[in-house]
Amino acid sequence: SPQGRSKKKSRKHQRFMERRALLEQKGLLSPRGRLGSQTPEEGLEALTEANATTAPRCDKVPKPKRIVSASLSPSASPDSIARHHSVLLSQGNGSCKRVRTSSLVLRPGKYVAIDCEMVGTGPQGRLSELARCSVVNYEGDVIYDKYVQPELPIVDYRTRWSGITKQHMKNAIPFKAAQAEILKILKDKIVVGHAIHNDFLALKYFHPKDRTRDTSQIPVLKKRAGLPIRANVSLKNLARHLLHKKIQVGCKGHSSVEDAQTAMELYRLVEVQWEKELAHSLPPRPPSPVTDPTADSSQYLDDQYWPTDLMASSL
């Protein structure tokens, strides 16, 4: 009825005026003549304009079709990791200047980068044993950096490359203790490194392939650096070409912290593209005891989890 419509319009106008008065009181809306001089329709337009001026604008932002979870479970498969990256990539196009696209899901605790320095033991110092290990997180912050006492007597410190001296061994921890600490950090993580098989060999450890990111093996990085895809490219050269920074300079040897941080920087440079390519190239695999969150870390040391070639070389 006309009377009902009039009451409804009156209530609508009253709510509008209360809202307008509140915005004016807060200084979010400038007064426009006397209150009540506008119709509800005009007032609503004014409120819309006022809200638009106070809200941050971001042109051409597509509404996300799905919500990305804050984190992935420790047993997430490579396919699910890549799907998260794909969603993030699609949301990142055309958005305002925000944090890096790939950082929302996996950054906090899923990725670590590792680098180890070795010394020579055994006959003529030809055996390589762990003497220092550094682990950094996604941001490059150091979460582990310790000197390690090899199981055999050191014959060659290889200081020119390793940076290790006799002085460093005074406070070094035994290999078994360091190994247990490091493997606890690496468990269920995606581990980044350069020629990372050497680091795993020094740790007497084998990390699942689908959770390993070796920056020496990425065609994407080599293409971006303008280097041959099949060439063996050093971390030093990749850092110079892609990050425009110099590492491994001077006569005091390499810094395992700097090398681990550099590997992580290189990974982050091509993270989304690399993860998408890996999802298509790696076959799905059933969960293994190594990545099972309920598995005991001591199982890492069992012979059944060691690579065949490493077991053969130790006999």
C-alpha positions in Angstrom: 0.0 0.0 0.0 1.2 3.6 -0.5 1.3 4.0 3.3 3.5 1.0 3.7 5.9 2.2 1.0 6.0 5.6 2.7 7.0 4.0 6.0 9.6 1.9 4.4 11.0 4.9 2.5 11.0 6.8 5.8 13.0 4.1 7.6 15.4 3.9 4.8 16.0 7.7 4.9 16.4 7.6 8.6 19.0 4.9 8.5 20.8 6.9 5.8 20.8 10.1 7.8 22.2 8.2 10.9 24.9 6.7 8.8 25.7 10.1 7.2 25.9 11.8 10.6 28.3 9.2 11.8 30.6 9.6 8.8 30.6 13.4 9.2 31.4 13.0 12.9 34.4 10.9 12.1 35.5 13.3 9.4 35.1 10.8 6.6 32.4 12.8 4.8 32.2 16.5 4.4 28.8 18.2 5.2 26.7 19.0 2.2 24.3 21.8 3.4 21.7 21.0 5.9 20.8 17.5 6.9 17.7 16.3 5.2 18.3 18.4 2.1 18.9 15.2 0.0 16.7 12.4 -1.0 17.7 8.9 0.1 18.8 8.1 -3.4 21.1 11.1 -3.6 22.4 10.4 -0.1 23.2 6.8 -1.0 25.2 8.0 -3.9 27.1 10.5 -1.7 27.8 7.7 0.8 29.1 5.5 -1.9 31.4 8.2 -3.1 32.7 8.8 0.4 33.4 5.2 1.0 35.2 5.0 -2.3 37.5 7.8 -1.4 38.4 6.2 1.9 38.9 2.7 0.7 42.3 1.8 -1.0 41.8 1.3 -4.7 43.3 -1.5 -6.8 42.3 -1.4 -10.4 41.6 -4.6 -12.3 41.8 -7.0 -9.5 40.0 -10.2 -10.4 38.1 -11.8 -7.6 39.8 -15.1 -6.6 37.7 -18.1 -7.7 39.0 -20.1 -4.8 40.6 -19.6 -1.4 44.2 -20.7 -1.0 44.8 -22.2 2.4 47.4 -20.6 4.6 49.7 -23.7 4.6 50.1 -27.1 3.2 50.2 -30.3 5.1 53.7 -31.9 5.6 52.7 -34.7 3.3 51.4 -32.5 0.5 52.2 -34.0 -2.9 54.1 -32.2 -5.7 50.8 -32.0 -7.6 49.1 -30.2 -4.8 52.1 -27.9 -4.4 52.0 -27.0 -8.0 48.2 -26.4 -7.9 48.7 -23.9 -5.1 51.4 -22.1 -7.1 49.1 -22.1 -10.2 46.3 -20.4 -8.1 48.7 -17.9 -6.7 50.1 -17.1 -10.1 46.5 -16.5 -11.5 45.7 -14.3 -8.5 48.9 -12.3 -8.9 48.3 -11.1 -12.4 47.0 -7.6 -12.4 46.9 -7.2 -8.7 48.2 -4.3 -6.6 51.8 -4.3 -5.5 51.8 -6.9 -2.8 54.2 -9.5 -1.5 55.6 -11.9 -4.0 53.0 -14.2 -5.5 54.5 -17.4 -4.4 55.2 -16.4 -0.8 51.7 -16.8 0.6 51.5 -20.6 0.9 54.9 -22.3 1.2 57.3 -19.7 2.5 57.0 -19.9 6.3 58.2 -23.4 7.0 58.1 -25.5 3.9 61.4 -24.5 2.2 64.9 -24.6 3.5 68.2 -24.2 1.6 71.4 -26.1 2.6 75.1 -26.0 1.9 77.9 -28.0 3.4 81.7 -27.6 3.5 83.9 -30.7 3.4 87.4 -31.5 4.5 89.7 -34.4 3.3 90.1 -37.5 5.4 91.4 -41.0 4.7 94.4 -41.9 2.4 95.9 -38.7 1.1 92.8 -36.8 2.2 90.8 -38.1 -0.7 87.7 -38.8 1.3 85.3 -35.9 1.8 83.7 -35.6 5.2 81.3 -33.0 6.6 83.0 -30.1 8.5 80.4 -27.4 8.4 76.7 -27.3 7.6 74.4 -24.2 7.1 70.7 -24.2 6.7 68.6 -21.1 5.9 64.9 -20.6 5.6 62.8 -19.2 2.7 63.8 -15.6 3.7 67.5 -16.5 3.9 67.6 -16.3 7.7 70.1 -18.8 9.2 68.4 -21.5 11.2 71.4 -23.8 11.5 75.2 -23.2 11.2 77.6 -25.5 13.0 81.1 -26.9 12.5 81.2 -30.6 12.5 84.0 -33.0 13.7 84.5 -35.7 11.0 84.5 -39.3 12.0 88.0 -39.8 10.6 91.1 -37.7 11.3 91.4 -34.7 9.0 94.2 -34.9 6.5 93.4 -31.9 4.4 91.4 -28.9 5.6 90.9 -27.7 2.0 90.8 -24.2 3.5 91.1 -22.4 0.2 87.7 -23.8 -0.8 86.1 -24.9 2.5 87.2 -22.0 4.7 87.8 -24.6 7.4 90.8 -24.3 9.7 92.1 -26.3 12.7 90.8 -23.6 14.9 87.2 -24.2 13.8 87.4 -27.8 15.0 87.9 -26.9 18.6 84.2 -26.2 19.2 82.9 -28.6 16.5 80.2 -31.2 17.4 80.5 -34.9 16.6 79.2 -36.0 13.2 76.4 -38.2 14.6 75.0 -35.4 16.7 75.1 -32.9 13.8 73.5 -35.4 11.5 70.6 -36.0 13.9 70.0 -32.2 14.3 70.2 -31.5 10.5 68.0 -34.4 9.5 65.4 -33.3 12.0 65.3 -29.9 10.2 65.2 -31.4 6.7 62.4 -33.8 7.5 59.2 -33.1 5.4 60.8 -30.0 3.9 61.5 -29.0 0.3 65.3 -28.7 0.3 67.1 -26.3 -2.0 70.8 -26.4 -2.8 73.4 -26.3 -5.6 74.8 -29.7 -6.6 72.9 -30.8 -3.6 73.8 -34.5 -4.0 77.2 -33.7 -2.6 75.7 -32.2 0.6 73.4 -35.3 1.0 76.4 -37.6 0.5 78.4 -35.8 3.2 75.4 -36.1 5.5 75.0 -39.9 4.6 71.5 -39.1 3.8 69.1 -39.5 0.9 66.3 -36.9 0.4 63.2 -37.7 -1.7 63.6 -36.5 -5.3 60.3 -34.8 -5.4 61.2 -32.6 -2.4 64.7 -31.7 -3.7 65.4 -28.5 -5.7 68.9 -28.5 -7.2 69.7 -25.1 -8.7 72.5 -26.7 -10.8 69.9 -28.8 -12.6 67.2 -26.1 -13.6 67.0 -25.4 -17.3 64.8 -22.3 -16.4 67.7 -20.7 -14.6 70.2 -21.5 -17.3 67.9 -20.1 -20.0 67.4 -17.0 -18.0 71.1 -16.5 -17.5 71.7 -17.1 -21.3 73.8 -20.2 -20.6 73.7 -23.6 -22.4 71.0 -25.8 -20.8 73.4 -28.9 -20.6 76.3 -27.0 -19.2 77.5 -27.5 -15.7 77.0 -24.0 -14.3 78.5 -23.0 -10.9 76.6 -21.2 -8.2 79.1 -18.4 -8.6 78.3 -17.9 -12.2 74.5 -18.1 -11.7 74.8 -15.5 -8.9 76.8 -13.2 -11.1 74.4 -13.5 -14.1 71.0 -13.5 -12.4 71.5 -11.9 -9.0 74.3 -9.5 -10.0 76.3 -10.3 -6.9 79.7 -11.8 -6.3 80.2 -14.8 -4.1 83.1 -17.1 -3.3 85.7 -14.4 -3.7 88.9 -14.0 -1.8 91.4 -16.5 -0.3 89.5 -17.5 2.9 87.3 -20.1 1.2 83.5 -20.4 0.7 80.9 -19.4 3.2 78.3 -22.1 3.5 75.8 -19.6 4.8 76.3 -17.3 1.8 76.0 -20.2 -0.6 72.8 -21.5 0.9 71.3 -18.0 0.8 72.3 -17.6 -2.8 70.7 -21.0 -3.8 67.5 -19.9 -2.1 67.5 -16.5 -3.9 68.0 -18.3 -7.3 65.1 -20.7 -6.4 62.8 -17.9 -5.5 63.6 -16.2 -8.8 61.9 -18.9 -10.8 59.9 -20.6 -8.1 56.4 -20.6 -9.6 57.5 -21.6 -13.1 59.7 -24.4 -11.8 57.1 -25.9 -9.5 54.6 -26.0 -12.3 57.1 -27.7 -14.6 58.0 -30.2 -11.9 54.4 -31.1 -11.3 54.1 -32.3 -14.9 57.5 -34.1 -15.0 57.5 -35.9 -11.7 55.4 -39.1 -11.5 53.2 -39.4 -8.4 54.6 -41.6 -5.7 53.0 -43.1 -2.6 53.9 -41.6 0.8 57.2 -43.1 2.0 58.4 -43.5 5.6 60.8 -40.7 5.0 58.1 -38.1 4.5 55.6 -39.7 6.9 55.1 -37.2 9.7 54.7 -40.1 12.2 58.0 -41.7 11.2 60.8 -41.7 13.7 63.8 -39.6 12.7 66.1 -42.5 13.7 64.8 -44.4 10.6 66.8 -42.1 8.4 69.9 -44.0 9.6 68.6 -47.4 8.6 70.3 -49.1 5.7 67.0 -49.5 3.8 66.8 -45.7 3.3 70.3 -45.3 2.0 71.1 -45.1 -1.8 72.5 -48.3 -3.2 75.7 -46.6 -4.6 76.4 -45.1 -1.1 76.0 -48.5 0.6 78.3 -50.1 -1.9 81.0 -47.4 -1.5 80.9 -47.9 2.3 81.6 -51.7 2.2 
